[in-house]
Amino acid sequence: MWFYVAALLGFFFLLRWYRDKQVLRNLTEKYVFITGCDSGFGNLLARQLDSRGLRVLGACLTQEGAEKLKGATSERLQTTLLDVRSTESVAKATEWVKNCVGEKGLWGLVNNAGISFPCAPNEWLTKEDFKKIIDINLLGMIDVTIHMLPLLRRAKGRIVNVSSIMGRMAFFGGGYCPSKYGVEAFSDSLRLEMATFGVKVCIIEPGYFRTAVTNEKLVHDSFNNSWVRLPQEVKKAYGESFFQRMIQGATDMQSKCSPNLSLVTNCMEHALTAVHPRTRYSAGSDAKYFFIPLSYMPTWMYDLVFGGAYRIKEQHA
């Protein structure tokens, strides 16, 4: 019996490997639009796809970011400025893409632009703190996608949305986790809607990587800015030692962040160039072997693993 089980599993993984290795033809004729190309995953992906011969359309927030990207790539790659918070900016970028791709349509849309700050325990934050992140990570992504859909339908292309392990399990406060849960929900519903048009939707769920999203100084600044403006009653409830543990936790987190961003961009590339892209990609060993499996476990186990960080260890009068 065990022989047949092993044989079946072996056949399954062999078949999966074979499907994963099948790559589309005529990649040099396909246009891919990527948001958030100033740095991090977006910047590396733009350079990676450009080296493969694809026609990359890189959207940057700043002129400096656009110029640096142009200087590091071939003449095929084109750039534009885009602020996903502004529908006017999104509409302008869409017209630019339309003029670039012509009748071919847009093969790939990679919604990569995102931020993670302000972050802190939820009670330390305001509605505006949440809104800053959700406007970019979720509402901006939705706005870009809706504008680009006619071009994607024309090419029967691919939509690649960057979520996170934090779209599966939330263990710190602020707008980042809610925004990534929203990315998952929007992507799932969009996948069902677009299937009839031949458009595929893929989700990337990275673990911890060394980007601006996990920058130690930015995390410390976010905690400090939230802490100093708190009412004394709230500060007293949490205590100085709790605040210091949050700061130390942000420092300790850096050792868990992988510097190998290509683990993520390789998943993005596969989603764009494979004949049979996956619905979800778990990028990074922490995502694959810890966070994603833990997300399927009972809630009490999840609370046991992460709850200790939030215990108040001292009593206040």
Backbone as a ProteinNet text record, in pm:
[ID]
protein_1_A
[PRIMARY]
MWFYVAALLGFFFLLRWYRDKQVLRNLTEKYVFITGCDSGFGNLLARQLDSRGLRVLGACLTQEGAEKLKGATSERLQTTLLDVRSTESVAKATEWVKNCVGEKGLWGLVNNAGISFPCAPNEWLTKEDFKKIIDINLLGMIDVTIHMLPLLRRAKGRIVNVSSIMGRMAFFGGGYCPSKYGVEAFSDSLRLEMATFGVKVCIIEPGYFRTAVTNEKLVHDSFNNSWVRLPQEVKKAYGESFFQRMIQGATDMQSKCSPNLSLVTNCMEHALTAVHPRTRYSAGSDAKYFFIPLSYMPTWMYDLVFGGAYRIKEQHA
[TERTIARY]
82.3	0	85.9	188.7	272.8	349.4	380	448.4	363.6	233.1	142.7	123.7	119.6	108.2	231.4	350.9	476.2	482.9	437.7	439.7	346.4	229.8	132.4	186.8	249.5	308.2	422	503.9	613.4	563.5	456.8	398.3	343.6	278.6	221.9	329.8	440.3	547.4	621.9	633.3	696.3	611.6	480.5	389.2	393.4	397.5	402.9	532.2	642.9	771.7	768.5	710.5	702.9	618.2	504.5	417.5	486.5	559	626.3	734.6	795.2	907.2	863.7	736.6	688.7	675.7	745.3	751.4	684.4	620.5	552.5	651.1	602.7	682.9	660.3	745.7	732.3	730.2	812.7	817.3	862.6	946.5	999.7	892.6	776	667.6	566	591.1	492.3	529.3	428	446.2	402	483.5	451.7	463.3	359	355.6	373.9	473	506.8	497.9	426.3	421.2	526.5	567.9	663.8	802.9	854.5	984.6	1102.6	1079.2	1188.6	1293.1	1247.4	1339	1274.8	1345.6	1288.7	1250.8	1141.8	1098.6	1070.2	1001.9	964.3	1083.9	1183.7	1304.2	1379.3	1395.7	1466.4	1390	1257.6	1177.8	1188.7	1183.8	1195.1	1325.9	1435.4	1566.2	1573.3	1511.9	1513	1436.2	1316.7	1236.2	1298.5	1359.7	1427	1540.1	1613.5	1722.7	1671	1544.3	1482.4	1427.8	1427.3	1382.8	1239.1	1168.7	1031.4	1031.1	918.6	904.5	846.2	933.6	895.3	853.2	740	690	694.1	794.7	816.3	758.5	672.5	612.8	687.2	737.9	810.9	737.6	756.6	694.4	772.4	905.1	990.5	1066.6	1101.9	1181	1319.7	1373.1	1505.1	1502.9	1396.9	1384.2	1374.2	1299.6	1282.6	1414.4	1490.8	1618.5	1719.5	1722.8	1815.1	1779.5	1651.3	1608.2	1644.2	1622.3	1656.8	1806.3	1884.8	2029.8	2083.2	2000.7	2045.7	1987.5	1915	1845.3	1867.2	1806.6	1822.2	1728.5	1741.2	1656.5	1512.2	1489	1351.2	1265.4	1325.5	1248.1	1207.8	1081.9	1030.8	975.7	980.7	933.5	831	750.7	656	643.7	590.3	567.5	424.8	409.5	276.9	266	161.1	122.9	-10.7	-11.6	-133.2	-243.4	-210.3	-312.8	-401.5	-354	-425	-487.3	-620.2	-688.5	-648.8	-622.1	-575.8	-441.6	-351.4	-221.1	-236.8	-326.7	-351.5	-407.8	-502.9	-563.4	-459.1	-371.4	-265.9	-168.9	-133.5	-43.5	-109.4	-240.1	-312.9	-310.3	-328.6	-322.7	-183.3	-82.8	55.5	79.5	31.4	46	-28.6	-147	-228.7	-154.7	-88.4	-12.3	110.7	168.4	287	253.2	145.4	115.7	38	-38	-116.1	-217.6	-231.6	-330.7	-291.5	-166	-121.3	-188.6	-221.2	-274.3	-162.1	-199.3	-102.6	-98.9	17.6	28.1	29.6	108.3	123.2	107.2	35.8	26.2	76.5	180.5	232.9	205.5	112.2	78	171.4	282.9	387.6	397.7	353.7	369.8	304.5	377.8	321.8	411	351.4	424.2	376.9	448.6	409.9	400.6	426	425.1	320.3	259.6	287.6	242.6	323.6	284.2	314.7	229.3	241.2	120.2	113.3	-11.1	-130.4	-241.1	-355.9	-402	-400.8	-449.2	-360.3	-238.8	-147.1	-167.3	-251.8	-265.8	-399.6	-408.5	-531.3	-589.5	-709.5	-773.2	-685.9	-625.9	-542.1	-418.5	-365.7	-250.4	-285.6	-404.9	-451.2	-474.6	-533.8	-571.2	-449.1	-338.3	-216.5	-171.5	-178.8	-133.2	-238.1	-362.4	-469.1	-490.7	-472.6	-487.5	-389.8	-271.2	-168.9	-177.6	-170.8	-159.4	-284.1	-400.3	-525.4	-603.8	-645.5	-728.5	-651.9	-522.9	-441.4	-426	-404.1	-391.4	-520.8	-634.3	-763.9	-785.1	-750.5	-767.8	-684.5	-558.1	-470.7	-526.6	-569.2	-618.5	-741.7	-837.7	-961.9	-933.8	-842.5	-807.5	-741.2	-661.7	-584.2	-659.2	-771.8	-840.4	-873.7	-919.9	-947.3	-822.8	-706.1	-581.6	-539.3	-563.7	-530.1	-622.7	-750.3	-844	-805.1	-759.1	-720.6	-607.2	-513.5	-398.5	-420.7	-536.3	-559.1	-438.5	-406.9	-281.7	-287.4	-194.6	-174.8	-177.2	-239.4	-235.5	-162.6	-58	20.8	12	-55.3	-74.2	15.8	90	182.2	107.4	85.6	25.4	138	121	220.9	174.1	265.3	220.1	125.3	136.3	46.3	-93.1	-110.4	-244	-309.7	-233.9	-284.4	-302.2	-214.8	-217.4	-164.1	-236.3	-200.5	-148.8	-23	27.5	97.9	69.6	106.8	3.7	-6.7	-112.4	-80.9	-181.7	-167.5	-238.5	-227.1	-301.4	-241.4	-117.5	-51.6	-125.8	-149.9	-217.3	-357.7	-442.5	-574.2	-565.3	-465.6	-452.7	-417.7	-332.9	-292.6	-403.4	-482.9	-602.3	-694.7	-703.7	-785.5	-732.6	-600.2	-539.1	-578.4	-576.3	-614.1	-760.2	-849	-991.6	-1020.4	-963.2	-983.9	-931.2	-813.5	-752.9	-836.7	-891.7	-974.5	-1100.1	-1167.3	-1289.5	-1257.3	-1147.4	-1107.4	-1069.9	-1004.5	-966.7	-1088.5	-1194.5	-1317.3	-1382.1	-1380	-1443	-1366.6	-1234	-1149.9	-1126.8	-1155.6	-1130.1	-1202.4	-1321.7	-1400	-1338.1	-1251.6	-1184.3	-1044	-1003.5	-869.7	-760.1	-797.2	-698.8	-675.6	-550.3	-516.7	-471	-506.9	-470.2	-386.8	-268.1	-176	-145.4	-122.1	-91.7	46	130.1	261.7	254.9	297.9	291	431.3	508.9	645.9	648.3	756.8	783.8	860.4	955.7	1034.6	1153.6	1161.9	1273.6	1324.3	1449.4	1514.9	1481	1370.3	1326.6	1285.3	1234.8	1188.5	1072.6	999.7	886.4	931.2	1054.4	1104.4	1221.4	1245.2	1358.7	1356.8	1467.4	1473.3	1450.6	1513.7	1498.2	1354.3	1291.3	1152.8	1058.4	1085.9	1004.5	1020.9	1146.5	1172.4	1104.8	1118	1056.2	904.4	845.8	700.4	655.3	725.2	693.1	711.5	823.8	852.5	749.6	715.9	618.9	481.4	443.3	313.7	316.6	429	440.2	436.7	509.2	521.3	389.8	299.7	173.9	61	88.6	-16	-53.7	-179.7	-220.1	-148.6	-124.9	-54.5	-126.1	-258.5	-334.9	-298.9	-283.9	-250.8	-106.2	-15.7	124.5	137.9	61.5	68.1	15.6	-87.4	-146.7	-46.6	29.8	125.4	259.4	306.6	432.2	552.8	655.4	778.3	846.8	840.3	908.6	846	714.9	647	695.8	704	752.6	894.1	980.3	1118.2	1124.5	1034.3	1030.3	987.6	897.6	857.5	977.3	1053.7	1172	1273.7	1298.3	1394.9	1348.1	1216.6	1161.2	1184	1174.1	1199	1344.3	1434.5	1576.9	1604.7	1546.9	1567.3	1512.5	1407.4	1343.3	1438.8	1535.8	1625.9	1703.2	1736.4	1810.8	1726.6	1594.6	1503.9	1472.1	1516.4	1484.9	1587.5	1541.6	1630.8	1673.6	1802.8	1848.5	1828.8	1787.5	1775.5	1638.6	1624.5	1495.6	1454.8	1551.4	1519.6	1427.2	1420.6	1325.4	1182	1158.3	1025.5	1010	1110.8	1097.8	1096.5	1159.1	1150.8	1007.5	937.2	795.8	713.4	740.5	670	696.5	823.1	859.3	788.4	782.9	714.9	566.1	504.6	363	336.7	435.6	419.5	460.1	550.5	608.4	576.4	522.6	493.6	364.2	359.3	236.8	127.6	166.9	71.4	112.3	77.3	114.8	35.3	91.4	21.3	-71.2	-172.3	-262.7	-193.9	-116.9	-44.8	100.7	189.4	331.3	376.9	434.4	492.7	641.6	688.5	827.8	906.2	1013	1095.8	1070.5	1176.8	1162.7	1075.1	1076.5	991.1	843.8	810.1	671.7	630.3	717.2	683.3	672.3	766.3	778.6	733	698.6	652.2	518.9	517.2	398.5	277.4	296	181.8	127.6	212.2	158.1	88.2	146.4	85.4	-52	-71.4	-200	-314.3	-281.1	-383.3	-407.8	-327.7	-338.2	-452.1	-492.7	-597.1	-556	-653.8	-626.8	-546.6	-572.8	-501.3	-350.8	-310.6	-168.9	-106.7	-180.3	-139.2	-120.5	-216.5	-208.9	-92.7	-65.4	44.3	178.9	193.5	319.7	344.5	241.1	260.5	210.8	125.9	64.3	161.4	271.1	365.5	424.7	440.3	500.6	415.7	286.5	195.9	155.3	215.1	181.5	242.6	163.1	213.7	279.4	408.6	482.5	493.3	438.3	444.6	308.5	277.9	149.4	165.3	61	63.9	-50.4	-20.6	-122.6	-223.4
-121	0	126.4	126.8	244.5	267.3	159.7	172.7	253	222	291	438	462	600.6	679.4	621.2	687.3	708.2	607.9	619	729.6	739.3	843.1	982.2	996.9	1125.3	1160.4	1060.5	1084.2	1130	1066.6	1105.2	1246.9	1281	1415.1	1521.8	1502.7	1602.7	1607.2	1494.6	1492.2	1569.7	1547.6	1618.8	1768.5	1805.2	1946.7	2009.9	1937.5	1988.5	2010.3	1915.6	1926.3	2046.7	2065.5	2178.6	2311.2	2315.7	2438.9	2479.6	2381.6	2409.4	2457.2	2447	2488.2	2640.8	2701	2846.5	2891.8	3006.9	3062.6	3101.7	3102.2	3147.7	3296.6	3353.7	3493.8	3591.2	3566.7	3655	3796.1	3807.3	3939	4031.4	3976.6	4059.2	4097.6	4057	4078.4	4198.6	4280.8	4398.9	4368.5	4413.9	4396	4530.4	4570	4694.7	4662.3	4725.8	4697.5	4826.4	4823.7	4940.7	4927	5041.4	5041.1	4998	5056.2	5013.9	5095.5	5186.5	5267.9	5182.3	5078.5	4995.2	4858.9	4775.3	4648.8	4552.6	4478.9	4374.7	4429.9	4543.8	4600.2	4636.3	4696.8	4736.1	4613.6	4512.5	4391.8	4317.3	4308.3	4239.6	4309	4441.1	4515.5	4482.8	4480	4448.2	4302.1	4216	4072.3	4041.4	4097.9	4073.8	4139.1	4255	4322.7	4236.1	4169.7	4082.7	3959.7	3923.1	3810.5	3852.4	3983.2	4031.4	4079.8	4077.5	4126.5	4279.3	4333	4478	4532.5	4582.2	4624.7	4771.1	4796.3	4931.2	4953.4	5027.8	5042.7	5172.5	5161.2	5279.2	5310.2	5430.8	5475.3	5592.5	5607.9	5719.5	5848	5838.9	5956.4	5956.1	6075.3	6088.9	6028.7	6043.3	5986.2	5833.5	5771.5	5626.6	5582.7	5659.1	5625.7	5636.6	5740.1	5760.3	5652	5613.2	5507.4	5374	5345.5	5221.2	5222.2	5333.8	5343.8	5324.1	5376.6	5366.4	5226.1	5139.9	5003.5	4899.2	4943.2	4848.4	4883.7	4802.3	4823.8	4934	4965.8	5069.2	5022.6	4892	4842	4892.9	4897.5	4933.3	5080.4	5104.7	5241	5268.3	5393	5428	5540.8	5545.6	5654.9	5679.1	5793.9	5825.1	5787.5	5732.7	5688.7	5699	5765.1	5767.1	5695.8	5573.1	5492.2	5549.2	5646.7	5709.6	5803.8	5845	5943.9	5878.1	5883.3	5827.2	5901.2	6030.5	6108.7	6055	6024.9	5969.9	5831.1	5749.5	5614.8	5622.4	5713.2	5728.8	5773.5	5863.3	5912.8	5800.2	5718.6	5605.2	5502.1	5484	5388.6	5430.6	5559.1	5609.7	5590.8	5612.3	5592.4	5446	5354	5211	5174.9	5228.4	5200.8	5240.5	5355.8	5402.1	5313.7	5260.6	5175.8	5039.5	4979.4	4840.7	4830.2	4933.4	4931.6	4817.9	4756.4	4650.4	4519.5	4505.4	4383.2	4366.3	4477.3	4471.1	4452.3	4447.7	4435.2	4290.8	4227.4	4087.8	4074.2	4159.3	4142.2	4271	4262.5	4372.1	4319	4382.3	4342.9	4455.2	4431.8	4529.7	4509.6	4582.6	4565.3	4681.6	4801.4	4919.5	4897.7	4931.9	4913.3	4971.8	4998.9	5048.2	4970.5	4983.7	4912.7	5003.2	5131.9	5224	5332.2	5378.6	5356.6	5217.6	5158.7	5034.5	5045.8	4986.6	4988.3	4911.3	4882.5	4826.1	4912.3	4850.4	4921.5	5041.3	5027.5	5136	5259	5243	5355.8	5436	5387	5446.3	5517.8	5597.1	5669	5614.1	5656	5617.8	5659.5	5777.7	5826.6	5739.4	5684.9	5595.2	5469.7	5416.5	5299.2	5335.9	5452.9	5496.7	5515.9	5564.7	5587.6	5460.2	5348.4	5221.6	5160.6	5158.7	5095.8	5168	5300.4	5377.1	5331.3	5289.6	5246.6	5096.9	5019.1	4872.7	4806.5	4861.3	4797.5	4882.7	5002.5	5084.2	5127.8	5159.5	5195.4	5079.1	4960.7	4840.2	4812.7	4827.5	4806.4	4907.1	5032.6	5138.1	5109.3	5072.9	5041	4922.2	4819.7	4698.7	4727	4797.9	4826.9	4909	5004.4	5084.4	5000.3	4901.5	4822.5	4702.1	4665.8	4543.2	4535.4	4642.5	4630.6	4591.6	4643.3	4610.2	4467	4420.1	4282.4	4182.3	4216.2	4127.9	4111.6	4221.1	4217.1	4118.1	4109.7	4019.5	3884.5	3868.8	3748.7	3723.5	3828.4	3831	3784.3	3835.4	3792.1	3912.2	3892.9	3991.6	3926.6	3991.6	3939.6	4038.9	4001.1	4088.8	4046.1	4141.6	4112.3	4124.7	4011.8	4007.8	3988.4	3898.5	3876.2	3759.5	3704.4	3610	3679.2	3814.1	3892.1	3903.9	3850.5	3840	3709.2	3624.6	3496.4	3499.7	3574.2	3578.5	3714.2	3777.5	3911.6	3904.9	3948.1	3949.1	4079.2	4186.2	4319.6	4418.8	4531.7	4627.6	4722.5	4798.7	4894.2	4848	4928	4901.3	4797.8	4753.5	4661.5	4528.2	4463.6	4333	4341.4	4437.1	4449.2	4472.8	4550.2	4576.5	4449.2	4364.5	4241.2	4135.7	4132.8	4047.3	4092	4222.8	4276.2	4238.8	4237.9	4195.9	4051.8	3966.5	3825.8	3815.1	3887.1	3879.4	3935.1	4050.3	4110.5	4018.8	3960	3871.7	3746.6	3689.9	3570.1	3598.6	3708.6	3740.6	3776.9	3849	3888.4	3766.7	3669.1	3547.7	3477.3	3468.3	3403.9	3482.8	3614.3	3699.1	3699	3696.4	3710.2	3579.4	3466.2	3335.8	3323.4	3375.4	3364.8	3444.8	3542.4	3623.5	3572.2	3465.4	3410.8	3483	3570.5	3643.8	3568	3541.1	3468	3564.5	3533.1	3616.2	3533.2	3582.9	3512.4	3600	3534.7	3604.8	3562.4	3661.8	3635.6	3661.8	3564.5	3577.1	3564.1	3673.7	3667.5	3659.6	3600.8	3606.4	3734.1	3726.9	3844.3	3861.1	3979.1	4011.9	4151.7	4176.1	4302	4408.8	4477.4	4586.6	4704.4	4810.5	4927.4	4892	4786.4	4744.2	4697	4644	4590.9	4673.1	4791.3	4874.1	4903.6	4871.7	4884.5	5027.5	5122.5	5262.2	5309.3	5270.7	5312	5249.1	5123.2	5057.7	5130.6	5160.1	5231.1	5368	5440.8	5574	5565.6	5462.5	5445.8	5421.3	5331.7	5304.4	5429.7	5499.1	5618.5	5728.5	5753	5858.4	5828.4	5701.6	5663.3	5673.8	5632.5	5630.1	5770.7	5864	5997.9	6075.1	6042.6	6117	6052.6	5937.2	5867.6	5943.2	5937.9	5992.5	5917.3	5982.3	5920.3	5795.5	5795.4	5678.8	5553.9	5571.2	5457.8	5415.2	5512.8	5480.1	5401.5	5443.1	5376.7	5234.1	5214	5080	4981.7	5029.1	4941.1	4935.4	5048.8	5054.1	5072	5135.3	5161.3	5032.6	4929.1	4803.8	4739.4	4751.9	4698.7	4772.1	4904.7	4985.6	4944.6	4925.5	4886	4747.7	4657.8	4524.7	4533.4	4626.3	4647	4693.8	4787	4838.1	4726.4	4648.4	4540	4433.2	4407.2	4309.7	4349.7	4481.1	4530.6	4509.9	4526.9	4504.7	4356.5	4271.6	4127.1	4074.5	4138.7	4095	4101	4192.2	4209.7	4082.4	4004.7	3880.7	3776.5	3793.5	3698.8	3739.8	3858.8	3909.5	3860.8	3792.6	3741.9	3855	3861.1	3961.5	3917.3	3792.9	3735.9	3766.6	3886.1	3929.4	3848.9	3783.8	3705.8	3588.1	3544.2	3438.6	3483.1	3612.6	3669.1	3699.6	3764.7	3803.1	3681.5	3571.7	3449	3395.8	3409.3	3370.1	3459.5	3589.2	3682.6	3650.1	3623.2	3590.5	3463.8	3363.6	3239.8	3265.4	3347.5	3378.7	3446.2	3520.4	3594.2	3515	3419.9	3354.2	3205.8	3143.7	3000.1	2973.3	2860.7	2819.2	2793.1	2734.5	2701.7	2772.7	2899.9	2970.8	2918	2930.6	2890.1	3002.3	2964.8	3065.9	3143.7	3072.6	3136.1	3089.3	3183.6	3154.1	3194.6	3100.9	3129.7	3151.5	3272.2	3307.5	3318.5	3239.8	3240.9	3118.8	3066.8	2945	2967.4	3090	3115.8	3109	3159.3	3152.1	3007.8	2935.4	2798.3	2700.9	2709.4	2603.7	2644.1	2772.4	2814.4	2888.2	3005.4	3090.5	3030.1	2983	2927.2	2802.4	2704.7	2590.1	2632.3	2730.4	2774.8	2837.7	2898.6	2962.8	2862.7	2733.9	2629.2	2563.7	2600.2	2539	2600.1	2532.5	2588.8	2724.6	2807.3	2943	2945.6	2849.7	2849.8	2833.1	2760	2741.6	2870.8	2937.1	3067.7	3167.4	3170.1	3261.6	3227	3098.9	3054	3100.8	3095	3133	3282.8	3362.8	3507.5	3587.9	3528.5	3604.6	3654.5	3581.6	3619.4	3756.8	3799.4	3929.7	4044.9	4019.5	4127.2	4122.4	4032.6	4026.9	4144.4	4204.3	4312.5	4246.9	4262.7	4188.8	4261.9	4379.1	4450.3	4509.2	4521.6	4575.1	4723.4	4795	4939.5	4977	5066.5	5109.5	5199.4
0	0	0	88.5	97.5	-31.7	-101.6	-229.8	-327.9	-331.8	-424.7	-385.1	-254.8	-207.4	-249.4	-227.6	-265.7	-416.9	-492.3	-638.1	-685.8	-622.4	-658.7	-628.8	-511	-475.4	-570	-603.4	-696.4	-832.4	-880	-1008.9	-1002.6	-889.5	-873	-880.8	-807.5	-806.6	-939.9	-1006.8	-1138.6	-1239.2	-1233.1	-1321.9	-1294.1	-1165.2	-1128	-1178.3	-1163.9	-1211.1	-1362.5	-1434.2	-1579.4	-1621	-1556.8	-1589.2	-1558.5	-1445.2	-1405.3	-1504.2	-1570.2	-1659.8	-1798	-1830.2	-1961.9	-1967.2	-2062.7	-2074.1	-2203.2	-2198.2	-2315.2	-2424.2	-2547.5	-2659.9	-2682.6	-2766.4	-2808.4	-2690.5	-2590.5	-2473.9	-2510.4	-2612.7	-2650.3	-2708.7	-2735.5	-2789.9	-2682.3	-2559.6	-2452.9	-2365.5	-2335.7	-2252.3	-2108.6	-2013.1	-1871.1	-1800	-1731.5	-1655.2	-1507.2	-1443.2	-1303.3	-1223	-1112	-1024.1	-914.3	-860.7	-750.3	-791.4	-900.1	-954	-902	-808.9	-756.8	-685.2	-615	-536	-511.6	-435.9	-389.4	-500.1	-476	-569.2	-708	-715	-843.9	-928.9	-866.4	-937.4	-990	-904.2	-945.1	-1054.2	-1041.6	-1142.4	-1277.9	-1278	-1404.3	-1474.1	-1398.6	-1456.9	-1501	-1422.7	-1452	-1580.9	-1594.5	-1714.3	-1837.1	-1816	-1927.1	-1981	-1891.7	-1935.6	-2009.6	-1985.6	-2056.2	-2192.9	-2219.4	-2349.3	-2352.9	-2238	-2237.5	-2247	-2287.1	-2300.4	-2169.4	-2085.2	-1950.9	-1949.8	-1886.2	-1863.4	-1712.6	-1666.7	-1523.4	-1469.9	-1369.7	-1307.1	-1177.6	-1166.7	-1047.6	-983.2	-852.7	-781.5	-804.9	-821.4	-835.1	-967.2	-1012.1	-1134.3	-1115.2	-994.8	-964	-979	-926.9	-938.7	-1083.6	-1163	-1305.1	-1379.9	-1351.1	-1419.6	-1384.1	-1257.8	-1215.4	-1281.6	-1290.9	-1354.7	-1502.6	-1569.9	-1712.2	-1732.9	-1639.8	-1652.6	-1631.9	-1568.6	-1538	-1631.9	-1735.9	-1822.7	-1970	-2056.6	-2200.6	-2250.1	-2376.5	-2436.7	-2451.4	-2441.3	-2451.1	-2336.4	-2217.6	-2098	-2101.7	-2071.6	-2066.3	-1926.6	-1885.5	-1750.7	-1756.4	-1652	-1632.4	-1483.2	-1447.7	-1307	-1269.6	-1150.5	-1106.1	-955	-909.9	-768.5	-759.6	-708.2	-710.5	-621.7	-537.2	-452.5	-533.7	-650.4	-732.2	-854.7	-864.2	-980.9	-1107.6	-1096.6	-1212.2	-1262.1	-1168.9	-1205.7	-1267.2	-1211.7	-1264.2	-1405.9	-1428	-1561.1	-1663.5	-1622	-1711	-1746.8	-1648	-1672.8	-1763.8	-1747.7	-1831.8	-1978	-2004.2	-2141.9	-2200.5	-2115.8	-2159.8	-2197.6	-2114.2	-2142.3	-2270	-2285.9	-2405.2	-2531.9	-2528.3	-2644.3	-2668.7	-2560.3	-2573.8	-2634.2	-2586.8	-2625.6	-2755.7	-2791	-2914.4	-2916.1	-3032.2	-3048.9	-2980.7	-2941.5	-2874.4	-2738.7	-2674.8	-2540.6	-2438.4	-2312.8	-2203.7	-2155.6	-2167.3	-2125.5	-1973.5	-1905.7	-1761	-1683.9	-1572.4	-1476.4	-1342.9	-1288.1	-1157.8	-1059.2	-969.1	-865.8	-746.9	-751	-651.6	-553.4	-592.6	-507.5	-371.4	-265.7	-132	-24.6	91	207.7	329.9	441.7	563.7	685.7	668.5	781.9	762	871.5	1012.9	1060.6	1149.3	1215	1363.9	1443.9	1590.1	1642.2	1772	1824.8	1783.6	1752.1	1693.8	1776.4	1908.3	1995.3	1987.1	1939.3	1929.4	1801.3	1712	1579.6	1562.9	1457	1424	1294.2	1262.9	1136.6	1018.1	1025.7	916.5	897.3	1007.3	997.3	915.6	941.8	866.7	719.7	699.7	564.8	475.3	531.6	452.5	382.1	453.9	397.8	305	350	271.6	139.2	136.5	12.3	-95.5	-54.2	-149.7	-176.3	-68.3	-83	-139	-108.4	-151.1	-250.9	-210.5	-299	-423.3	-407.4	-522.9	-619.3	-563.7	-646.1	-721.9	-654.1	-718.7	-831.6	-806.1	-905.9	-1030.5	-1011.3	-1124.7	-1203.7	-1132.3	-1198.6	-1283.3	-1225.6	-1297.8	-1424.2	-1414.5	-1531.8	-1640.5	-1600.3	-1696.8	-1754.5	-1697.2	-1738.3	-1887.4	-1951.4	-2095.8	-2176	-2137.2	-2206.9	-2179	-2057.2	-2020.3	-2089.7	-2101.6	-2171.7	-2318.3	-2377.1	-2517.8	-2540.8	-2445.2	-2460.1	-2394.2	-2324.4	-2243.2	-2152.7	-2077.6	-2004	-1860.4	-1781	-1642.9	-1549.1	-1432.4	-1325	-1208.2	-1160.2	-1048.8	-934.3	-827.9	-712.4	-596.6	-543.5	-433.8	-301.3	-239.2	-106.8	-5.5	88.6	193.2	278.3	357.4	459.3	555.9	562.7	648.2	588.1	468.6	412.6	452.2	522.2	574	724.9	793.1	938.9	985.2	1074.6	1121.1	1264.1	1284	1421.4	1457	1382.6	1430.5	1377.8	1448.8	1420.5	1306.4	1267.4	1159.5	1033.4	928.6	805.7	714.5	741.4	648.1	637.4	750.6	747.4	688.2	731.7	667.8	517	474.7	330.8	255	312.4	244.6	248.3	355.8	354.9	241.7	221.6	113.4	-23.4	-39.9	-165.7	-198.1	-96.3	-115.8	-161.4	-94.2	-126.6	-266	-296	-427.8	-538.1	-515.1	-615	-638.6	-531	-544.6	-626.6	-595.1	-669.4	-813.9	-834.4	-969.5	-1053.7	-991.4	-1064.2	-1122.3	-1045	-1091.1	-1205.2	-1192.5	-1293.5	-1425.7	-1416.8	-1535.9	-1610	-1545.6	-1608.7	-1742.1	-1751.3	-1874.4	-1989.3	-1956.4	-2058	-2088.7	-2022.4	-2046	-1971.6	-1876.9	-1795.6	-1665.8	-1633.7	-1511.7	-1402.7	-1277.5	-1163	-1066.3	-1034	-943.4	-822.2	-709.5	-585.1	-536.4	-502.4	-445.5	-295.4	-215.3	-69.7	-9.4	-11.9	40.6	193.3	244.3	386.6	416.1	509.7	547	452.7	388.7	301.1	333.6	300.5	334.6	231.7	253.5	165.9	253.7	189.7	265	358.2	325.6	407.9	545.6	555.2	682.2	736.7	681.7	721.9	871.5	939.7	1086.2	1133.6	1069.4	1111.4	1096.5	986.4	963.8	1067.2	1104.6	1208	1341.1	1379.1	1504.2	1504.5	1392.8	1384.1	1398.2	1337.5	1345	1488.9	1558.8	1698.8	1784.5	1765	1845.3	1823.3	1695.9	1663.9	1724.6	1723.1	1780.8	1932.9	1992.8	2139	2199.8	2139.1	2199	2197.7	2107.1	2098.9	2179.7	2243	2318.1	2444.9	2483.7	2613.5	2726.6	2838	2950	3000.4	2993	3039	2958.5	2825.6	2739.4	2762	2775.4	2802.3	2932	3032.6	3161.8	3152.6	3071.8	3057.3	2996.1	2897.8	2830.2	2903.6	2947.3	3020.8	2930.7	2985.7	2912.2	2867.7	2950.5	2916	2791.4	2776.8	2658.7	2534.3	2544.7	2432.4	2392.6	2491.1	2461.9	2398.5	2437.4	2376.7	2230	2198.4	2059.8	1976.5	2032.1	1963.1	1942.4	2046.9	2037.9	1938.8	1937.6	1844.7	1700.5	1672.1	1537	1497.6	1593.7	1567.9	1543.7	1628.3	1614.4	1482.1	1432.4	1308.2	1189	1194.8	1081	1047.1	1150.4	1126.2	1053.9	1055.9	990	846.2	805.8	671.9	569.7	468.7	365.1	270.8	237.4	140.7	-3.9	-23.9	-158.7	-218.4	-274	-328.8	-452	-514.1	-634.9	-604.6	-477.5	-441.8	-470.6	-455.4	-483.3	-631.7	-690.5	-831.5	-924.1	-881.8	-962.2	-965.6	-853.4	-850.7	-943	-938.2	-1025.7	-1172.3	-1204.2	-1342.1	-1388.5	-1302.3	-1338.7	-1365.4	-1281.6	-1299.6	-1433.2	-1483	-1608.3	-1731.8	-1715.4	-1833	-1845.3	-1741.1	-1746	-1822.2	-1889.3	-1957.1	-1853.9	-1741.2	-1634.3	-1504.4	-1489.2	-1365.9	-1246.4	-1128.7	-1007.8	-961.2	-885.7	-829.7	-719.3	-635.1	-524.5	-523.7	-490	-477.7	-337.4	-264.3	-132.9	-152.6	-126.8	-153.6	-23.4	-13.1	106.2	191.6	252.7	333.8	455	512.8	629	590.1	470.9	424	396.9	326.2	284.3	400.6	493.6	594.6	734	752.4	885	878.6	815.6	821.8	750.2	627.3	554.2	623.5	663.7	739.1	868.2	939.7	1064.9	1041.4	924.5	895.8	886.6	867.5	862.1	998	1096.3	1228.1	1310	1418.3	1505.1	1560.8	1587.7	1634.2	1763.3	1853.5	1981.4	1960.1	1856.3	1828.5	1776.3	1689.6	1636.1	1750.5	1843.8	1957.8	2050.2	2063.6	2148.8	2094	1962.5	1899.1	1906.4	1880.2	1869.4	1989.4	2071	2179.5	2285.1	2305.9	2410.7	2390.6	2267.2	2239.4	2290.5	2313	2351.8	2499.6	2576.1	2717.6	2792.3	2876.9	2961.3	3082.9	3097.1	3198.7	3331.4	3339.5	3468.3	3499.6	3624.2	3667	3696.8	3666	3688.4	3782.7	3874.2	3969.4	3901.8
[MASK]
+++++++++++++++++++++++++++++++++++++++++++++++++++++++++++++++++++++++++++++++++++++++++++++++++++++++++++++++++++++++++++++++++++++++++++++++++++++++++++++++++++++++++++++++++++++++++++++++++++++++++++++++++++++++++++++++++++++++++++++++++++++++++++++++++++++++++++++++++++++++++++++++++++++++++++++++++++++++++++++

